[in-house]
Amino acid sequence: MLLETVINTRSSLKRFEGISRLSLETLNEKLKELVINGQEEAAEKTAIEILKAGMDPLEVIEKTLSSAMKLVGEKFERGEYFVPELLCAAAAMEAAVRVLTAEMKEDSKEELKARKIGKVVIGTVSGDIHDIGKNILALLLEANGFDIYDLGRDVDSMNFVEKGTEVQADIIALSALMTTTRPAQKEVIEFLSEMRLRDKYIVMVGGAPTSREWAEEIGADGWAETAEQGVRLAQILIRDR
């Protein structure tokens, strides 16, 4: 009788564990789809459900959310998604991340930072208020494992240097969408050289009035025509550094 009770109890526990694992897998798949489809409010609620179910927040961020944003980036690159879809997906991801990191232990937060490919300080240069291209690059870089420090638009040249020093950045990415503001990219590089900091950073430039020839002329490490190319360039430059 006792043996039968133990066997039945173990059987029940196995069924319960199987259901629990299935539930967690279902929740994670649901969160992934919500991010891909840009459903911000639903993604936030599902992240709360996942925490209540006892899932490790770090694992959810690294596996579920990162996977979702990589798929979004691929859809954007193939022309299946456009800027609105990309921005909605990013908002959904950020909402879920806020929920998950709020409950994450400090050692897990440090572990998440340590696993990043590199730190990128990014912004649109002084005098330029255009930021869509810069925003897309920042989103795709983050989706591909980079730690992003977005300074926004119309950023003073010295601010790039100061932020790069503060966070110990690997890359400084400079966007310019006007011919008249393009020289600010050169100014940032000149400041770095004058302060004997140039060798500490990879400097990438991009934007409509820029070119590979321009990048070479001002001493940048790389130039990309599109956000997708920018991500691949950053990966290569970090790898080869």
ZATI-983370 format. One record per residue (C-alpha): x negated, y, z. Coordinates in steps of 0.001 Angstrom, whole numbers, padded with zeros to 6 digits, always signed. Layout:
N
XYZ/...
***
This chain:
241
+000000+000000+000000/-002786+002370+000968/-004763+001476-002164/-001696+002082-004309/-001197+005507-002711/-004837+006478-003366/-004600+005365-006998/-001370+007295-007509/-002884+010398-005871/-005978+010252-008096/-003790+009778-011150/-001695+012790-010198/-004826+014910-009654/-006201+013933-013064/-002911+014876-014711/-002918+018179-012826/-006522+018921-013836/-005666+018087-017447/-002703+020460-017370/-004841+023172-015738/-007528+022878-018412/-004887+022933-021112/-003281+026013-019564/-006610+027832-019443/-007386+026920-023041/-003941+028160-024071/-004408+031446-022214/-007841+032005-023739/-006571+031264-027228/-003665+033624-026622/-006037+036393-025483/-008221+035854-028530/-005250+036199-030894/-003982+039298-029083/-007351+041012-029483/-007604+040037-033149/-004099+041436-033696/-004833+044599-031706/-002143+044138-029054/-003629+046175-026223/-000911+045938-023548/-000356+042206-024050/-004132+041564-023974/-004386+043355-020627/-001530+041296-019148/-003010+038047-020423/-006400+038921-018909/-004618+039306-015559/-002990+035881-016037/-006404+034366-016788/-007846+035775-013569/-004906+034428-011564/-005529+031022-013126/-009069+031085-011725/-011070+031398-014948/-014608+032815-014731/-014445+036425-016083/-017985+036216-017478/-017128+033116-019494/-013987+034754-020888/-015901+037844-021989/-018789+035914-023525/-016782+033217-025283/-013242+034441-025899/-013591+038203-026345/-016939+038168-028138/-015650+035507-030520/-012498+037545-031186/-014405+040730-032042/-016830+038873-034280/-013867+037595-036272/-012471+041126-036423/-015824+042385-037725/-015870+039667-040388/-012342+040583-041469/-013392+044229-041717/-016441+043320-043763/-014330+041243-046162/-011834+044062-046614/-009031+042184-044834/-009017+044741-042013/-009355+048515-042235/-010241+051214-039702/-006829+051232-037906/-006901+047454-037373/-010500+047615-036183/-009749+050377-033668/-006653+048581-032352/-008632+045372-031868/-011347+047298-030013/-008761+048915-027738/-007268+045504-026942/-010711+044092-026167/-011619+047046-023940/-008347+046701-022009/-009075+043026-021323/-012704+043744-020400/-011617+046386-017872/-009418+043846-016114/-012039+041101-016144/-015029+043202-015038/-013005+044685-012159/-012947+041217-010575/-016442+040194-011612/-019108+039679-008971/-022176+041910-009100/-024505+039034-009996/-022228+038144-012931/-022286+041768-014099/-026074+041744-013995/-026140+038438-015853/-023868+039887-018552/-026188+042877-018989/-029242+040640-019126/-027776+038614-021985/-027327+041654-024227/-029493+041714-027373/-030584+045301-026837/-029544+048780-025742/-028401+051281-028353/-027959+055024-027856/-025724+056220-030672/-024151+059517-031679/-023366+062019-034423/-026056+064683-034582/-025835+068336-033596/-023388+070467-035591/-021514+067470-037004/-018032+066557-035715/-017430+063521-037947/-017456+060279-036009/-015403+057538-037690/-018423+055846-039248/-020359+056129-036014/-017429+054695-034039/-017134+051700-036358/-020853+050953-036088/-020695+051213-032293/-017770+048777-032168/-019447+046235-034431/-022748+046489-032562/-020975+045862-029270/-019100+042905-030767/-022449+041458-031811/-024005+041572-028365/-025533+045050-028066/-025152+047301-025042/-023801+050618-026366/-024239+054157-025026/-022085+056337-027266/-022875+060048-026882/-020020+061075-029168/-020260+063768-031822/-022088+067092-032158/-024835+065782-029885/-027780+068027-029117/-031018+066495-030354/-032657+066474-026933/-029687+064580-025490/-030623+061553-027596/-034121+061629-026146/-032917+062093-022578/-030325+059323-022770/-032797+056982-024436/-035227+057554-021577/-032516+057231-018921/-031183+053845-020052/-034490+052545-021475/-032904+052108-024896/-034272+049884-027628/-032555+051730-030495/-031522+055324-031122/-028937+055458-033925/-028316+058852-035557/-025286+059560-037732/-024927+062612-040015/-021994+063158-042361/-022952+066578-043725/-025947+067713-045760/-026317+070710-043448/-026575+068533-040324/-028875+065904-041785/-032034+067790-040629/-030973+067142-037019/-031913+063492-037553/-035410+064610-038390/-035435+066903-035357/-034735+064009-032966/-037684+062073-034402/-039894+065150-034133/-038929+065586-030474/-039796+061957-029788/-043170+062375-031490/-043972+065624-029666/-043144+063972-026329/-045230+060902-027245/-042155+058681-027031/-041757+057766-030681/-043237+054274-030342/-040824+053381-027547/-037740+053414-029771/-036400+052014-032995/-034736+054912-034805/-031945+054167-037268/-030207+056760-039444/-027065+056676-041528/-024236+058722-042987/-023005+059928-046380/-025818+062419-047163/-028593+060054-046082/-030558+057479-048043/-033425+055042-047724/-035714+057698-049202/-034560+060205-046590/-035205+057709-043795/-038724+057116-045062/-039338+060856-045436/-038464+061645-041814/-040169+058577-040354/-037093+056595-039295/-037419+052831-038861/-034374+051981-040914/-031338+053174-042863/-028000+051528-043506/-025292+052528-045943/-022425+050773-044146/-021599+049780-040570/-021922+046086-041438/-025380+046672-042875/-026212+048705-039780/-025477+045737-037513/-027665+043417-039579/-030423+046025-039660/-030320+046422-035872/-030526+042659-035426/-033539+042423-037743/-035354+045380-036197/-034854+044037-032663/-035997+040582-033732/-039121+041888-035468/-040096+044361-032797/
***
